[in-house]
Amino acid sequence: MSNTVHDVVIIGAGHNGLTCAAYLGMAGLKVKVLERRPVVGGAAVTEEFFPGFRNSVAAYTVSLLNPKIIRDLRLHDHGLRIVERRAQNFLPTPEGRYLLIADGKTEAEIAKFSRRDAERYAAFNAELDAGADVLRDLALRAPPNLVSGFNLRSLSEMLKLGALAKSLRRLPDERLRTLFDLFTKSAGDFLDRWFESDLVKALFGFDAVVGNLASPYTPGTAYVLLHHAFGEVNGKRRTWGHAIGGMGAITQAMAKAAAESGVDIETGAAVREVMIERGRAGGVVLTDGTVVRGRAVAANVNPKLLYTSMVPEGAIEPPLLDRMRHWRCGSGTFRMNVALSELPSFAALPGRAPADHHTAGIIMAPSLAYMDRAYDDAKRDGWSREPIIEMLIPSTLDDSLSAPGAHVASLFCQHVMPELPDGASWRDHREAVADLMIDTVEQYAPGFKASILGRQALSPLDLEETFGLTGGDIFHGALSLDQLFWARPMIGYADYRSPVKGLYHCGSGAHPGGGVTGAPGHNAAHAIVRDLRRRRWRA
Ligand SMILES: Cc1cc2nc3c(=O)[nH]c(=O)nc-3n(C[C@H](O)[C@H](O)[C@H](O)COP(=O)(O)OP(=O)(O)OC[C@H]3O[C@@H](n4cnc5c(N)ncnc54)[C@H](O)[C@@H]3O)c2cc1C
């Protein structure tokens, strides 16, 4: 056992753990990060998945990473370079039509399907942007806690609530109504009000179900659409881009920022238990029995994992523990990485020579009804017969991932159930479902299958076992109204503090939730610095 007592011990070196560590280090605190995997980055990593082919093997595209965090951590100085796609999205249909979303072309493209939709597109974007602005403003702030009683704590929370109400009061009434719609309605209901074309609705509907095990007609899915709209690339709002070197380039830059501020990061160090001493978190115990002491502990892991397997039973009240046991996890995600000998040629837009649409998020799910069926299938059979797939080919923007002429593609596939019906195991069905995903792409891009040199398939079980994502949940808990804002991860503890003194939440299970944002890590660091300074002052 080491006698060193760190100021803060962080469980997990995902991008939020690293962000939190870097801010704490910059505040002069002595920080130790413990990561179970041999590499840092969590779900934001670049790995060789087939000899000679590297890819962002889990998270695959960047937009939500907060610009303040990029600046504060000087991520560009630490090697991060993010580039825009030449076209944002490409939606082909198997019947040979397509919609291309690209600067200067979008309205004309939409008009191919509906002149009315093309005319309404700008107004729809303005509406979504107004909602995204509110979310952007909330992302780097702790939500007010809903607490009972009339005391100093409840008064301070009421002040925060007042400040929130004041900022919302600036919005005109109709914008407030839309905001309420976006937080509560289904994406399908929201989009049906605006558009008539299936492909235009599918463009936005995809963002509502991505990582979200739901039909686009499930209430609350409009929020997930909004959640995917609050990002930017190099100052250009609601744009998605690519980090040169893959998503691992983001977390490598974060690790450098943390190391520069004195943070000690240890990989291959799996935490077994949070130590509670006299009612406070006093460090952690690793699976090999090593004790690592800290005046505070911050958990980058899914809160369900934290409370059901790391915090000793009895440390939190039984009703809270019961809630954490029922924290809803499971994204419906099946993730593939494929090594390609050549670019795909789409029936709707033939040609293997690199073109703008090859750099886009290629959405293969031509209508909301298709997505609705995909969800129903998955619930009944364990996976969709006709899955929803987004393909991204980052090697069209980045020559560091594969040999010249060859390519790598990410397939983000839905819906699949975290647990299969009748006790079936993903170990027995992974490869058949991977074949189904490839066959689905083949329908849009004949010859795709023959161009595959190698593949990696990650079922929900693999996402859990490899990345520690409980239930394969890419967001550390569903982004549903009951698990958002002041209820993330539980009412009374939405400000990164927890029911155990000295234990903090710094991962995506805290506000504002999942995605490569860095926001939970940033916000948690502020709460920890404040509390430790107060303790030092009192001592
Ligand atoms: C397949 C997939 C695709 C995605 N696509 C995108 C995308 O394109 N864009 C986007 O913005 N977001 C995407 N996301 C979501 C996003 O990647 C995650 O929400 C985010 O990376 C989570 O970051 P985090 O730091 O909160 O947690 P994580 O990245 O999950 O980090 C938690 C860390 O804790 C470690 N850990 C677990 N258990 C222990 C233990 N016992 N001891 C020590 N360490 C432990 C884990 O190994 C991990 O490194 C995707 C996620 C997945 C899985």
The ligand as an ORCA input file, in Angstrom:
! r2SCAN-3c Opt
* xyz 0 1
  C     -20.111      2.580    -30.294
  C     -20.155      4.005    -29.829
  C     -20.289      5.028    -30.758
  C     -20.348      6.341    -30.332
  N     -20.333      7.354    -31.245
  C     -20.177      8.629    -30.831
  C     -19.841      9.648    -31.746
  O     -19.637      9.386    -32.922
  N     -19.722     10.914    -31.281
  C     -19.895     11.226    -29.976
  O     -19.785     12.411    -29.598
  N     -20.175     10.260    -29.062
  C     -20.279      8.981    -29.470
  N     -20.471      7.981    -28.569
  C     -20.723      8.329    -27.173
  C     -19.461      8.729    -26.465
  O     -18.365      8.065    -27.005
  C     -19.551      8.407    -24.982
  O     -20.760      8.896    -24.448
  C     -18.389      9.049    -24.244
  O     -17.172      8.755    -24.888
  C     -18.338      8.570    -22.825
  O     -17.243      9.207    -22.227
  P     -16.941      9.075    -20.682
  O     -15.596      9.646    -20.453
  O     -18.057      9.654    -19.895
  O     -16.958      7.526    -20.395
  P     -16.123      6.323    -21.053
  O     -15.561      6.730    -22.345
  O     -17.021      5.156    -20.996
  O     -14.936      6.143    -20.039
  C     -15.056      5.422    -18.834
  C     -13.710      4.816    -18.560
  O     -13.765      4.100    -17.333
  C     -12.987      2.927    -17.497
  N     -13.361      1.943    -16.480
  C     -14.467      1.160    -16.445
  N     -14.443      0.378    -15.363
  C     -13.298      0.677    -14.690
  C     -12.702      0.200    -13.498
  N     -13.269     -0.774    -12.764
  N     -11.516      0.720    -13.103
  C     -10.900      1.693    -13.834
  N     -11.421      2.170    -14.987
  C     -12.610      1.681    -15.400
  C     -13.310      2.484    -18.908
  O     -12.364      1.566    -19.405
  C     -13.283      3.818    -19.632
  O     -11.997      4.157    -20.092
  C     -20.334      6.651    -28.949
  C     -20.143      5.628    -28.036
  C     -20.041      4.313    -28.466
  C     -19.819      3.238    -27.473
*
